[in-house]
Amino acid sequence: MRRVYLLTDFGYRDYYVAAMKSVILDLYDDVLFIDVSHDVQPGNILQGGFILWQLSLVNVHDSVIVGVVDPGVGTERRALLAECASNNVLIGPDNGLFSPLMEALGIEAVYEIDYSRSDYFPRVSHTFHGRDVFARAAGLYLRGVREFLRPLDEYVRMDIFRYRRDGNKVYFKVVNVDRFGNIVTNVSCQETLLPIRVAFSGKEQEVRLVKTFSDLDQGEIGVICGSSGLYEVVCNGSSAAEFLDVDIGDEGIFITG
């Protein structure tokens, strides 16, 4: 049985996730579906790319990973299939969504999905490539079909972990806000940040660097090293993102010294 991981920005209100799973099962039914998330902010490639990258922190060997966060659906953007180390296959739009995970896993080959091949892709809508292209590509690949793939020399990259240190300031980007309102930055926990303040939109906030949420007073803002090895701005018992009016993609500054 092959594991198939799915990530989308579709949510669960509509039938879109079920449609993708049905197409894959029609072509190859010996699969175990693992839903990574279907709650990515609509069209937010940065958030989707970060969540997919987190799969590199667990054992995803011998898996097919399909990701659909695709604001360019129906345009000239390419459809991508990447073969990575440990027999992992990544399928989705070539818009940078997969590049952090591809590079973390180790790229072995990258292909463009030629969905103009009507013998393999008989019906391709302009608005639902998740069903008509990516799910079909996953099912066909699992069946051993490769004729719809063309070697690709380059792909769209998204460097989500680039931050900058200038003296006592570390300039970063928010790569995720989880359901608890924790603000996930792209700053490695290897950076030294003590003592510390954090600034968003020019407004500074005194914070403490702590090990656990309970080291903070109720309602206090602080900074912890999160489970992904990145610094997070958090609030004990409440949403740091709401308190500081911060969202994914925003830029901030850690101020030390």
C-alpha positions in Angstrom: 0.0 0.0 0.0 1.3 3.4 -1.0 0.8 6.5 1.1 -0.6 9.5 -0.6 -0.3 12.8 1.2 -2.7 15.6 0.2 -2.4 19.3 0.9 -4.8 21.9 -0.6 -6.5 25.2 0.1 -9.9 23.7 -0.7 -11.3 23.3 2.8 -14.0 20.7 3.4 -17.2 22.6 2.5 -17.2 21.6 -1.1 -16.5 18.3 -2.8 -13.1 19.1 -4.2 -11.0 17.0 -1.8 -13.3 14.0 -2.4 -13.1 14.5 -6.1 -9.3 14.3 -6.0 -9.3 11.2 -3.9 -11.9 9.5 -6.2 -9.8 10.1 -9.3 -6.7 8.6 -7.7 -8.7 5.6 -6.5 -10.2 5.0 -9.9 -6.7 4.7 -11.3 -4.9 3.0 -8.4 -6.8 1.8 -5.3 -4.0 0.4 -3.1 -3.4 3.7 -1.3 -3.6 5.1 2.2 -4.6 8.8 2.1 -3.1 11.1 4.7 -4.6 14.6 4.8 -1.8 17.0 5.6 -4.0 20.1 5.5 -6.9 21.5 3.5 -7.0 24.7 5.5 -4.2 26.6 3.7 -5.3 30.2 3.2 -6.7 30.4 -0.3 -3.9 31.0 -2.8 -1.2 31.3 0.0 1.7 29.5 -1.6 4.1 30.6 1.2 2.0 28.9 3.9 1.4 25.9 1.7 5.1 25.6 1.0 6.0 25.8 4.7 3.5 23.2 5.7 4.7 20.8 3.0 8.3 21.4 4.0 7.4 20.2 7.5 6.8 16.8 6.1 10.6 16.6 5.7 10.7 16.4 9.6 8.9 13.1 9.6 9.4 9.8 7.8 7.6 10.1 4.4 9.6 7.5 2.5 7.8 5.7 -0.4 5.1 8.3 -0.6 3.3 10.3 -3.2 2.7 13.9 -2.0 0.1 16.0 -3.9 -0.1 19.7 -3.2 -2.6 22.1 -4.7 -2.3 25.8 -3.8 -2.7 27.1 -7.3 -3.8 30.7 -7.9 -2.4 30.4 -11.4 -4.7 27.5 -12.4 -5.6 27.6 -16.1 -2.7 29.9 -17.0 0.7 29.1 -18.6 2.2 27.9 -15.3 3.6 24.4 -15.6 2.5 21.3 -13.8 5.3 19.5 -12.0 6.3 16.0 -10.9 9.5 15.6 -8.9 11.1 12.3 -7.9 13.0 12.7 -4.7 15.1 10.5 -2.4 13.6 7.6 -0.5 11.1 6.9 -3.3 9.1 10.1 -2.7 7.1 11.6 -5.5 5.8 15.2 -5.4 3.0 16.4 -7.7 1.6 19.9 -8.0 1.8 23.3 -9.7 5.2 24.7 -10.6 4.8 27.9 -8.6 7.3 27.4 -5.8 4.9 25.4 -3.6 7.0 22.3 -3.6 10.6 23.7 -3.8 11.4 23.8 0.0 10.3 20.2 0.4 11.9 19.0 -2.8 15.2 20.4 -1.8 14.9 19.1 1.8 14.2 15.6 0.6 16.8 15.5 -2.1 15.9 15.9 -5.8 16.6 13.0 -8.2 14.6 14.1 -11.2 12.1 16.8 -12.2 9.4 16.5 -14.9 6.7 18.6 -16.5 3.3 17.0 -16.6 2.1 17.2 -20.2 -1.6 17.4 -19.6 -2.2 18.2 -23.3 -2.1 14.4 -23.8 -5.8 13.7 -24.1 -5.1 10.0 -24.0 -4.1 10.4 -20.3 -5.9 13.6 -19.4 -9.3 13.4 -21.3 -11.0 16.3 -19.6 -9.0 19.3 -18.2 -11.0 22.2 -16.9 -9.5 25.7 -16.6 -10.4 25.9 -12.8 -9.8 22.4 -11.3 -6.4 21.0 -12.1 -6.4 19.4 -8.7 -8.9 16.8 -10.0 -8.1 16.9 -13.7 -4.3 17.1 -13.8 -2.6 16.5 -10.4 -4.9 13.7 -9.1 -4.8 11.9 -12.5 -1.0 12.3 -12.7 -0.7 10.7 -9.2 -3.0 7.8 -10.1 -1.2 7.2 -13.5 2.2 7.4 -11.9 1.2 4.8 -9.3 0.1 2.5 -12.1 3.5 2.8 -13.7 2.6 5.2 -16.5 5.4 7.7 -17.4 4.6 8.7 -21.0 3.0 12.0 -20.0 6.2 13.2 -18.3 8.8 15.5 -20.0 12.2 16.2 -18.3 12.4 19.7 -16.8 15.7 21.5 -16.4 14.4 24.2 -14.0 11.6 24.9 -11.7 10.2 27.8 -9.7 12.0 28.2 -6.4 10.7 29.8 -3.2 13.3 30.4 -0.5 11.2 30.6 2.6 14.1 30.5 5.1 16.0 33.6 4.0 16.3 36.2 6.8 18.8 38.9 7.4 20.8 39.9 10.4 22.1 43.5 10.6 23.8 44.4 13.9 21.3 43.8 16.7 18.3 43.4 14.4 17.1 40.2 12.6 14.7 40.9 9.8 12.3 38.0 9.2 9.1 36.9 7.5 6.1 35.2 9.0 5.7 31.8 7.2 2.7 30.5 9.2 0.1 31.3 11.8 -1.2 28.1 13.3 -4.7 27.6 14.6 -3.6 28.7 18.1 -2.4 32.1 16.8 1.3 31.3 17.1 3.4 33.3 14.7 5.9 31.1 13.0 8.9 33.0 11.7 11.6 31.8 9.3 14.4 32.5 11.8 16.4 29.4 12.9 16.6 28.8 16.6 20.4 28.8 16.2 20.2 32.6 16.1 20.9 34.3 19.5 18.0 36.5 20.5 18.4 37.4 24.2 17.4 39.9 25.4 14.7 40.6 22.9 12.0 42.8 21.5 9.9 42.2 18.4 8.5 44.7 16.0 5.7 44.5 13.4 4.7 47.5 11.3 7.0 49.7 13.3 5.4 48.8 16.6 7.7 47.3 19.2 6.8 44.8 21.8 8.9 43.7 24.8 9.0 39.9 24.9 10.8 37.1 26.8 12.5 34.2 25.3 11.1 31.1 27.1 11.1 27.3 26.7 7.4 26.6 27.2 4.1 28.4 27.0 3.6 28.0 30.7 6.8 30.0 31.4 4.8 33.1 30.3 2.1 34.7 32.4 -1.5 34.4 31.1 -1.9 36.7 28.1 1.9 37.5 28.0 3.6 37.7 24.6 6.9 35.7 24.3 9.2 33.9 21.9 9.8 30.1 21.9 11.8 27.7 19.8 9.1 25.8 18.0 9.0 22.1 17.1 10.2 22.9 13.5 13.4 24.5 14.8 12.2 28.0 14.1 11.4 30.9 16.5 7.7 31.5 17.1 6.1 34.6 18.7 3.4 33.2 21.0 0.9 34.3 23.7 0.0 32.1 26.6 -3.6 31.3 26.4 -4.4 33.5 23.5 -3.6 34.4 19.9 -0.4 36.3 19.4 -1.4 36.9 15.8 -4.6 38.6 16.8 -3.0 40.6 19.6 -0.2 41.9 17.3 -2.4 42.1 14.2 0.0 39.8 12.2 -0.7 37.5 9.3 1.3 35.1 7.1 3.7 36.9 4.8 4.1 39.9 7.1 7.7 41.0 7.9 9.0 41.6 11.3 12.2 42.4 13.3 13.7 40.8 16.3 15.7 43.4 18.2 18.4 42.1 20.6 20.8 43.7 22.9 
